[in-house]
Amino acid sequence: MSAFFSMSKFRILAVAAAASAVLAGCAGGGGDTSAGSGDHSGGHGATASSSAPATAAGTAPAAAFNDADVMFAQMMIPHHRQAIEMSELAETRAADAEIKKLAAEIKAAQGPEIATLTGWLKDWGKGPMPEGHTMDGMMTGDEMADLGKAKGAKFDKMFAELMIRHHEGAITMARTEVEQGAFAEAKAMAKTIVDTQQAEIDTMRELLKKL
């Protein structure tokens, strides 16, 4: 009997040991699966993180502009065009060499500025100033007609007087842009206009003393 009980006890222990081994194996397999899942989700996290900068770069906002920038460009284009028209008259009607030189400099500076201003309006989806709108310092139709009829010393004096007024109007508009605009390039152009045209006004005032 004791042998029988000993054998039964041995079998029970053996079965228990085998069951423990099976359970241990299952637990180990579960651990591996969990680790694999961790690696998989980690891979997704890296991809999402690396794609974020690209998305941010692709949606970078354009340079900001406001109504003051638009008005500056719309008004300065026809204003510059009239200054160029006046300067072209000086090519054939002026007598004073310094007036001719100044007129050529005005035309050379303002032509490229018109192209730049026109480009900004296009980029902003804005149109030109409506016809018939007048700006500070611009000549009337009659004044332009009178300038076109003048010649020699009379033209030189009239050109200087009218261009001083014209430049003063441009400076007023440019200062408004410097103070109220948001588009950095437009503000920089406005500052250049103020500095350049004020210097030209000073030159013309000196010229008028001898004309």
CORKA-V560377 format. One record per run of one state. SS is the DSSP state (h for helix, s for strand, l for the rest). FROM is the first residue (numbers start at 1). TO is the last residue. If there is no record, write none. Layout:
ss = [SS SS]
from = [FROM FROM]
to = [TO TO]
This chain:
ss = [l h l h s l h l h l s h l h l]
from = [1 2 59 67 94 95 97 125 141 150 152 153 181 184 209]
to = [1 58 66 93 94 96 124 140 149 151 152 180 183 208 211]
